Amino acid sequence: MIPLAERMRPKSLNEYIGQEHLTQAGAVLAKAIEKNTIPSMILWGPPGVGKTTLAFILANSLSRQFYHLSAINSGVKEVRAVIETARQHFETVQQPSILFIDEIHRFSKSQQDSLLGAVEKGIITLVGATTENPSFEVISPLLSRCQVYILKALTAEHLRTILHAALTNDAVLKEHKVTIKEDDALLRFSGGDARKLLNLLELVIQVNQQNEICIDNKMVEQTIHQKMALYDKTGEQHYDLISAFIKSLRGSDPNAAVYWL
């Protein structure tokens, strides 16, 4: 089954939660969509705040050809192959394709260099996503050709809106008749990360299989502690849960560890 976080991925700015400074009426990306033109850009922000979703929405809203590469498993060869396909498309329709590169900070200098010509000629509109400061991780020639937009961690109100949307709109959750009595633990463990929030909600529902599920803080905490013990230590979800647990203890404050010294 498709994960809940993927099922709930917004398709338009009207469905998109958070980043109002970029997406609300009159904001820079909303205006870009209205004018049917967007610059190459770097989306910089923490995990789970909507960087990938925003790239998909831009492509869909502008009806652009869309290519998605991950810096983890793509090299210069893959980049050049996409650029060549985009070049042929550009020659046919005179419209740049959108190339989304997730975790662009992991690209080497040579990999980033391979993008320059296509960006400069307008063959592709680059949308890069990074959790690291692009000033340090993206080469200057490429950075100078891109706008940098900062995405912020989602607030508790944003996360509650996402929870409500999932319970209201997702067909699978409706079958389970899920209600949320308390959401403090869900919000605390998610650490401002919408994907982690929805993954946790789905996990709690899967572990507590009942015809009707009423979620409270105790249920969430018990699920987290049980699953932390069961997950393979090399598995990605293990680290997601460890990260969520640590964030819950320090209140998502990156400097909290200092206070114990």
C-alpha positions in Angstrom: 0.0 0.0 0.0 1.2 3.5 -0.7 2.3 5.2 2.5 0.0 7.8 4.1 2.5 10.6 3.6 2.6 9.9 -0.1 -1.2 9.6 -0.3 -1.6 12.9 1.4 1.0 14.8 -0.8 -0.6 18.0 -1.9 -1.2 18.5 -5.7 -1.6 22.3 -5.7 -0.8 25.4 -3.6 -4.3 25.5 -2.4 -3.7 22.1 -0.6 -0.2 23.0 0.5 0.3 23.6 4.3 3.0 25.9 5.6 5.6 28.2 4.0 3.1 31.0 3.6 5.9 33.5 3.0 6.5 31.7 -0.4 3.1 30.3 -1.3 0.2 32.5 -0.1 -1.4 34.9 -2.6 1.0 37.6 -3.6 4.1 35.7 -2.3 7.0 35.0 -4.6 6.2 31.5 -5.8 2.5 32.1 -6.1 3.3 35.1 -8.3 5.7 33.0 -10.4 3.0 30.4 -11.0 0.6 33.2 -12.0 3.1 34.5 -14.5 3.9 31.0 -15.8 7.6 31.5 -15.2 9.9 30.4 -12.4 13.6 30.9 -11.8 16.0 28.2 -11.0 16.1 27.9 -7.2 17.4 26.2 -4.2 14.9 25.2 -1.5 16.7 25.2 1.8 15.0 23.8 5.0 14.8 21.0 7.4 13.3 17.5 6.5 9.6 17.1 6.0 8.6 20.7 5.4 7.5 20.4 1.8 10.5 20.9 -0.4 9.9 17.9 -2.7 6.1 18.6 -2.7 6.7 22.2 -3.7 8.8 21.1 -6.7 6.0 18.8 -7.9 3.4 21.5 -7.5 5.5 24.0 -9.5 5.9 21.5 -12.4 2.2 20.5 -12.3 0.9 24.1 -12.1 3.0 25.2 -15.1 2.5 22.0 -17.1 6.2 21.5 -17.4 8.2 18.4 -18.2 9.5 17.1 -14.9 12.6 15.1 -14.0 13.6 14.0 -10.5 17.1 12.9 -9.5 18.4 12.1 -6.1 22.0 13.1 -5.4 22.4 9.9 -3.4 22.2 7.6 -6.4 22.7 9.9 -9.4 26.0 10.8 -11.0 27.3 12.9 -13.9 26.1 10.3 -16.4 22.5 10.5 -15.2 22.6 14.3 -15.1 23.8 14.5 -18.7 21.2 11.9 -19.8 18.4 14.0 -18.3 19.8 17.3 -19.8 20.0 15.7 -23.3 16.4 14.6 -23.1 15.4 18.1 -21.8 17.4 19.7 -24.6 15.4 17.7 -27.2 12.2 18.7 -25.5 13.3 22.3 -25.4 14.0 22.3 -29.2 10.6 20.9 -29.8 8.4 23.1 -27.6 10.7 26.0 -26.7 9.9 25.4 -23.0 12.4 24.5 -20.3 11.9 21.3 -18.3 12.1 21.3 -14.5 14.9 19.2 -13.0 14.4 18.5 -9.3 17.5 17.3 -7.5 16.9 16.1 -4.0 19.8 16.6 -1.5 21.7 18.6 -4.0 24.3 19.4 -1.3 25.5 15.8 -1.8 26.5 16.5 -5.4 30.2 16.8 -6.0 31.7 19.9 -7.8 31.9 18.0 -11.1 28.3 16.9 -10.8 27.2 20.5 -10.1 29.4 21.8 -12.9 27.5 19.5 -15.3 24.3 21.5 -14.7 25.7 24.9 -15.4 25.4 25.0 -19.2 21.8 23.8 -19.3 20.7 26.2 -16.6 22.4 29.1 -18.3 20.9 28.3 -21.7 17.4 27.9 -20.2 17.1 24.2 -21.2 16.2 23.3 -17.6 14.9 25.1 -14.6 16.8 23.7 -11.7 15.0 23.1 -8.4 17.4 21.8 -5.8 16.5 20.7 -2.3 18.9 20.8 0.6 18.9 20.6 4.4 22.4 22.3 4.4 23.4 25.9 4.0 23.7 26.2 0.2 26.3 29.0 0.6 28.7 26.2 1.8 27.5 23.2 -0.2 26.6 24.6 -3.7 29.3 25.9 -6.0 29.3 29.7 -6.6 28.6 29.6 -10.4 25.5 27.5 -9.9 24.4 29.4 -6.8 24.6 32.7 -8.7 22.1 31.3 -11.2 19.6 30.3 -8.6 17.3 32.0 -6.1 17.6 30.6 -2.6 14.3 30.2 -0.7 14.3 29.2 2.9 11.6 26.9 4.1 10.7 26.9 7.8 9.9 24.1 10.3 6.2 23.5 10.4 4.3 24.9 13.4 2.0 22.9 15.7 -0.9 24.6 14.0 0.4 23.5 10.6 0.8 19.9 11.9 -2.7 19.9 13.3 -4.1 21.0 10.0 -2.2 18.1 8.3 -3.6 15.6 10.8 -7.2 16.9 10.3 -6.8 16.7 6.5 -5.5 13.1 6.8 -8.4 12.0 9.0 -10.9 13.8 6.8 -9.7 13.0 3.3 -7.8 9.7 3.4 -10.0 6.7 2.5 -7.9 4.2 4.5 -8.1 6.2 7.7 -11.8 6.6 7.3 -12.2 2.8 7.3 -10.5 2.6 10.7 -12.7 5.3 12.2 -9.7 7.2 13.7 -10.2 10.0 16.2 -7.5 11.9 18.0 -8.2 12.6 21.7 -4.7 14.1 22.4 -2.1 15.2 19.8 0.8 16.4 22.1 2.9 13.3 21.6 2.3 13.1 17.9 3.4 16.7 17.5 6.4 16.3 19.9 7.8 13.2 18.2 7.3 14.6 14.7 9.6 17.5 15.5 8.0 19.8 12.9 8.4 17.2 10.1 5.1 16.5 8.3 6.3 13.3 6.7 7.4 12.0 10.1 4.1 13.0 11.6 2.1 11.1 9.0 4.4 8.1 9.2 3.9 8.0 13.0 0.1 8.3 12.7 0.1 5.4 10.3 2.3 3.4 12.6 0.1 3.9 15.6 -2.9 2.8 13.6 -1.2 -0.3 12.3 0.0 -1.4 15.7 -3.3 -0.7 17.4 -5.6 -2.5 14.9 -9.2 -1.9 16.0 -12.5 -1.1 14.4 -12.4 2.3 16.1 -9.2 3.9 17.2 -9.0 6.8 19.7 -5.4 8.1 19.8 -4.0 9.7 22.9 -0.5 10.5 24.2 -0.1 7.2 26.0 -0.9 5.2 22.9 1.6 7.1 20.8 4.4 6.9 23.5 3.9 3.1 23.9 4.0 2.6 20.2 7.2 4.5 19.8 9.0 2.7 22.6 7.8 -0.7 21.4 8.9 -0.1 17.8 12.3 1.4 18.7 13.1 -2.0 20.3 11.9 -4.0 17.3 13.4 -2.1 14.3 16.6 -3.4 12.8 19.4 -1.0 13.8 20.4 -0.5 10.2 16.9 0.4 9.0 16.0 3.9 8.1 12.9 3.9 10.3 15.0 3.0 13.3 16.9 6.3 12.9 13.7 8.2 12.2 12.3 7.0 15.5 15.5 7.6 17.4 15.6 11.1 16.0 12.0 11.7 16.9 12.6 10.4 20.5 15.6 12.7 21.0 13.7 15.7 19.6 10.9 15.0 22.0 13.3 15.0 24.9 14.9 18.3 24.0 11.8 20.0 22.6 13.4 20.2 19.1 16.0 22.6 20.5 19.3 21.8 18.7 21.3 23.3 21.6 19.5 21.4 24.3 22.4 19.0 24.8 24.5 21.9 25.9 22.2 22.6 28.8 23.1 19.2 30.4 26.8 20.0 30.6 
